Amino acid sequence: MSDVSDKSRRSGSSVRRQRSIYQVHYCMRRQDADMTARPLLMPTSPLEVQAYALQVAGHRKTEDTKYLGLLQCNNGTIMKPIIKESQKREVDFYEHLKTSSQAELQELRGLVAKYFGNRKYTYNGFEQDYIILEDLTERMLEPCIMDVKIGKRTWDPLATEEKIKNEQSKYAACKQQYGFCIPGFQVYRLSTGKLCKYNKDYGKRLHGHAVKEAIRNYLNGIGATLCRALLLQFLSELWKIQKWSRRQTAVRLYSASLLLVYDAARLRDCCQSKEFTARAGCRPATVPRRRHSLHGVGSGSNFSGQITSKGPVYKKLQSVPLSPMSLSHSSFSPLPPINSPWSEALASFNHNHSFEHNYENKLSKIKMNYRAMLDQLSYDSPTPNPWGTVKVIDFAHAFFNREEEKQIDENFREGIENFVEIFECFLRETDDQVL
C-alpha cells in the first residue's frame, strides 16, 4: 500500500476511483470535501443551538422570552417546540410509530424524518419541551426547502367551529383544485446564488397554473430546463409515499406536510458543463452512435473473404440482362396488396424499428432511469448523502384508526396523487435528457 501511495505522489497522479452510474449518466463529479457545508460533529464536541434560519412555514415569532420557532443543533438535529396541546399528541404519535409492529406503520417510519425523542431545553432564558428530529438540510451548502400541506381538509375531528372556518378560508382555491397547498419555500438561484424566499402570503395567492409554476420555480426551472436527476430523486421518494397512501388504513393524517429539500450547489454541479452559462440543460455528454455498414462482412456483402497486400478482394457481380418483356408495362401487373389485421401493426413496426429508433435504445433509457434511482439510494460514499429528498412531517393532527374505523385516508391520498402527477409531468419534459 505504501509503495503504491509513494508512486502516486511521485508521479503527481491520484489513484483512479470508480464512479457510479448516476454520476456517469448525469455528468456529476464525485462528492469532494469542498462540497461539504461543515464537518461532521465529533462525539466530544459541545452542543451548539441557534434559531433555525431556514424555516419556511410554521410558528417563528417570539412571545416575551419564549421562542416559538425551530432550533438547529450542530449535531444534525432540529428541535421543534411543543407549544400547543396538539403537539403533545405529536410526541405520542412519534413514540407509537417508533415501537409499532404494524406493517403499515413500519413502512411509514421510513417515510418520515427520523425521530430522536423529546427533551427540555432552555433557550433565551425560557425552558420548554422540544421534539428532536433529524435535520434534512445537514451538510447542504445551498439548501432549497418547500413545505407542502397535504389535503383539502386541514382540521382534525377535535377542531372548534372557529378553527374549522379559519382553515377553510386559508389557501381555499389551491386546496380545492389540487388537494394541497404551499405555505412557503425558499430557493437559491443557480445563476446568481441569491436566496429567494416565498412566505405564506405568497402561497395564499396561488391557484390554477400558478401552483405548477411555483413548484417549477422551486426546482430552478423558470426560464431553464428542469433537471431530470433531481426530479428522479424526488419521485423515487414520492412514489413510495404514494404507494403507501393508496392502501394504508392505520392512520388519518390531517394537516400533515411534505418537506422537500435539495442542495442547489449540487444541482448546479449536476447541470453545468465546463463553462457554466445560462444552463442549457442537464444533458449528459454526447455518446457516439453505433454505425451500421450496409457492406459489412457477412450476408449481403460482396466481400470475398480474402485480403491481399493491396486490400480486400471483392466478388465480381454478374450482370443480369433485362428482357424487353420485363420492361413492358402492359405485360406487368403488380401483386395486389395483402390486407390483414397485422398490416397496420407491421407498417408501424417497420417505421419505428430502425437504426435510429429501436427498442434497445428505449430499453436502455428505462434501465438507466431505474439505475439512477437505485444509485441515489446506495450512494458510493461511506456516509450516503443524497442531495434531494422528501419526507412526511407535522403529525400534531394525526389520529390512529381503531379496528372499526380502518379505511383509506382519501383526503391525504388525493393530495399526494395530484402532487406526484405534477412531478411526473415535469419528468416527461426531460425525456430528451436521456440519450
N, C-alpha and C positions, 0 to 999 in steps of 0.2 A: 504493500500500500504506500509506504513512504517513498519507494523508488518511483512509482507512478506519479505521485504528487510532485516530487522534485523535478521529474522530467517535464511535467506540465508547466511548472513555474519557469523552468529554464527556457522552454520553447515559447513562452508567452501565450499559450493557448489553454483553455479550460477543458475539462472532460465533458464530452457531449452527453447531454441527458435527454432521454426520450420525452417527446411532447405527447399530450393526449390528443385524441381525435377531435375533441371540442376545440382545442387550441389551433390545430392544423386547419380544420374546416372553416373556422371563422377568423383565421389570421390573428389569433390572440397570442401575445407573448406570455411566457411563464411569469407567474407572480413573483416579483422581486421584493427585496427588503424595502426599497424606496416606495413601494406601493402600499406599505403598511402605515396606517394612520398613527398608531402608537404601539409601543412594545407591550407584550402580554405581562400582566401583573404577576410578580413573584410572590410566593406564599408568605414571605416575610415583609412585604410592602405594606405600609399603613393604608387604611381605607380612607379614600377621599370622596366627598359627596358635594355635589353642586346642583343648582337648578338645571333642569333638562331643557337646554336651549332649542332642541329640535321638535318640541311638542307642537303638533299641528291641530289638535282638537282637544276638547275636554276642559276641565277647570284649570285655570292658571293664575288667577288673581290671589292676592294676599289679604287676609282679614286680620287686623291687629298684627300679631306676630305669627299667626297661623298661615303657613304657606300651603296653598291648595293644589299646586301643580306637581308634576312628576319630578323626582330627583334622580340624578345619574351618578352611579358609583364607578370608581376606576377599576373595579373587579369584574366588569362586564355584565352588570345587572342594573335594573331600573327599579326604583321604589315608588309604588303608586299609593297615595294616601287614602286611608279609609275614612271618608268624610260622612257618608250617609249610612243609614241602617241597611239600605240595599247592598252596599259594598261589603257589609259583613256577610251577606249571603254569597257574595263573590268568593270570599275566603272559603266558605263551606263548599262551594262548587269545586274549587281547585283541589281541596282536600279530598273530596269524594272521588273526583276524577283521577287523582294520583293513586288511589288504593283500589279502585273498582276492577273487578274481574270480568265485567260485562264486555263482550266483544266490540259493540258499537262505541262504548266509551273509551276502550283501549285504543281504538282507531282514532277517535277524536283527540286523544292525548298527543298523538304525533302531529296534529294539525294546528295546535295552539302554541303560543310562546311558552317556553319552559318555566315552570313554577318552582321557586326555591323556599316556599314557606312565607311566614309573616313575622314581623318584629316591631318593637317600639324603637323610635329614633327621635332624637332631639335636633331640630333644625330651626334656626332663627330664634333660639331660646324657647321653643314650644315643642313639647313631646306629643307624639301621636303614633298611631299604628299604621304600618305600611305593608302592602303586598309586594313581595320581591319577585321580579320576573327577569328573564334574560333580556339583554339589550341587543336587539336585532341589528342595530347600526354599528356595533362594535367593530373596530378596525376598518371602517369605511372612511375614505378621505372626503368625499363629497356626497353625503347621504341624501337621497331623494325619498321623501316619505309621503304616502297618501293614506288617509283614513276614509274608509267607505262603510257607511252604516247600512246594514242589510235588513230588508223587509219593508213592506208598505205600512205594517203596524209596528210601531216602536215603543209601545207601552205594554206593561205586563198586566196580568189579571188583578193585581193589588192596587193599580193606579187609581187616583181620585178623579172625579169628573173634571176638575181644573187641569190636572196633568194630562188627561186624555185630549182635551180641547187644545192645549198648548202643543202637544205632539202632533196632532192632526194638522195644525196650521204651519208647522215648520217643514220646509222642503217639499211641500204638497205636490207640486207639479212633477217633480223628478221622481218621487216615491210612487205616485200613481202610474206613471208611464213605465218606469224601469224596475220598480220593486227595490230600489236602493237610493241612497243619496250620498253626497260628498261633502262632509263638514269642513274639510280643509286638506291642503297638500303643500309641499314645498319642493322645488326642483332647481338644480344647478344647471345653467345653460352650458352646453358643450362648447360653444364657440368663444364664450367670454369667461366662464367660471363664475358668473354672477348668480347669487342665490335669489330666487323669486318665491315669495310666499303668498298663498291664497287662503284667506280665512273663511269663517262660516258665512259672513255677509256675501262673499263671492259665491259660495256654494248654494245659498238660498235662491240665487237668481238663475241657477242652471235649470234648463229644461230643453226637451227636444234634442236637436242635433248638437246643441252646445254641450251636452253631457259627454258625448263621444269626443268632442274636440278638447274638452278639459282633460280627459284621460290621455288623449294624444299629446297634449301639452305636457302632462306629467312625464310621459315617455320620451320627451325631447324629439317629438315627431312633427312639430309645426314647421312647415316650410322645408322639411327634410324627410328622408326615408326612415321609416321605423326599423329598429334593429331586430332582426329575426332571433338572434341569440338571446337577447333579453326577453322577448316575447315567449320563447320556449321555456326559459327558466320560470317565468310567472305561470305559464299554462301547466307545466308539469306539477305545480302545487295546486293550482286552481282546479284541475281535473280531479285530483284526489278529494278536495273539499266537495266538489260537485257530486262525485260518485257516492260519498258518504251521505250527503244531504238527500239523495234520491231514495234511500232505503232505511235510514235510521229512524227509530221510533222511541228512542230513550229519553230525549230531551227536547224542550222548546226553547229556542233562543230569541228572546225579544231584545231589540236594540243592541245586538252584537255587531261587531265590526270586522272588516278585513283590514289588516295593516300591511300595506305594500311598501317594501324598501328595496332600493338598489343604489349602487355606487356609481355616480356619474363619471368619476375618474376612470373606473374600469370600463364603462360604456365608451368613453372617449378613446381609450386604448384599443377597444374592440373595433371601433368604426373607422379610425383614422388609418391612412396609408402612411408612407414615409414622410409625406408633406401634407399635414392636415390643413384643409381649406374649409370650404363651406359644407363639407361632408356630402359626398355623392351617394353614399350608402354603405352597407356592410357587406359588400360582395367579397368573397374570398378571391385569392389570386386565380387568374385565368388558367384553366387546365387545358393543355393541348389535346384536341380530339384525335381519336384514332383514325388514321387514313385507311380507306378501303380501296385497294387497287383493282381495277377491272381486268388486269392482265397479270394476276399473281400466279405463283406456282400452284398448279392443281388443275382441277376440272375447268374446262372452258378456256384454257390458256394455250397459245401456240408455241410455248417454250418446249424445246425438245428434251430437256433434262441434261444436256451436255454443255459444259463450259470450257472454252478454249482460252488461250492467252490473249485473244482479241476480244473476249467477252462471251456472253451466252449465245447459243445457236438456236434459232427459231425454225419451226417447221415451215415448209412451203405449203401455202394453201392452194388447193386445186380449184380453179375457177369452174363455175357451173354455167354452161351456156343456157341462155333463155330462149325458148322457142317462141315463135310468133303467137302460138296458141295461148301461151302463158301471159302474153301482153295484151291479149284481146279482152276488152271489157265486155263484149257481147257474150263471150263464152264463159265468163267468170261470174259466179254468184256467191256472195259471202254467206257463211253459215248463219242461220237465224240465231238471235240471242237466246240464251238459256235463262228462263225466268224460274226462280225458286225462292223459298223463304230465306235461303242463305245468301242470295245475290247481294243484297244491300249490306249485310254484315261483312262479306268478303271485300266489297268495294271499300268500305270504311277501314278494314284491316290493312288492305294494300296501300291506302292513302296514308295511314298513320305509321305503319311499320316500315321505316326507312332507316338509313344510317344516322340521320339527324334526330329522329323521333322514334324511339323504340322502348319496349317495356323494360329493358335492362337499365336504361337511364332513369326511368320513373322509379323503378325498384331501388336504385341506388339512392335517390333522393329520400325515399321513405326510410331506408336504413340509416342514412346519415342523420335525419331528424331525430330518430329514436336514440341513436348513439349519443347525440348531443345532449338529450335529456338525461340519459343514464350517466353520462360523464359528469354532469354538474352535481349528481348525487354522490359520486365517488371521485372527487377531485384528486389529482395526483400529488397532493401536498400532505405532509404528515398531519397538519391541522386543517381539514377542509373548511373553506371559507367562501361559499357561494356569494356572488355579488348581486343577486336579485332573488327575493323570496316573498312569500305571502303567508301570513298566519291569522287565525281567528283570535280576536281579543274581546274584552269587555263582556263579562258574564254577571254583572250586577242584577240583571233581569232574566236570568236563565232558571228554568224550572225542570226538574227531573220528573218524568211521567210515571205515574203509578200504573200497575198492570192493566187496569180497566181504561186508562187514558191513552194507551200507546197507539200512536198514529204518526204518519209522516208530517213533519213541520213544513206545511206548504208555504207559509209566509217566508221562511228562511230559504227554502229550496227555490222558489220563484226568483228571488233576488239574486241568488248565486247563478242560476241558469242565464239570466239576462246579462249579468256582468261577464260571465265566461264567453257568451256569444259575441260580445264586443271585441274581446281579445282574439277570438277565432277569426273574426272578420279582418282584424289587423294582421293576423298571421298570413291570411290568404294574399294580402297586399305584398307580402315579402317573398312570394314563391319564386320570383326571379333571382333571389339571392343564393339559391342552391343551384349550382351548375350541373 
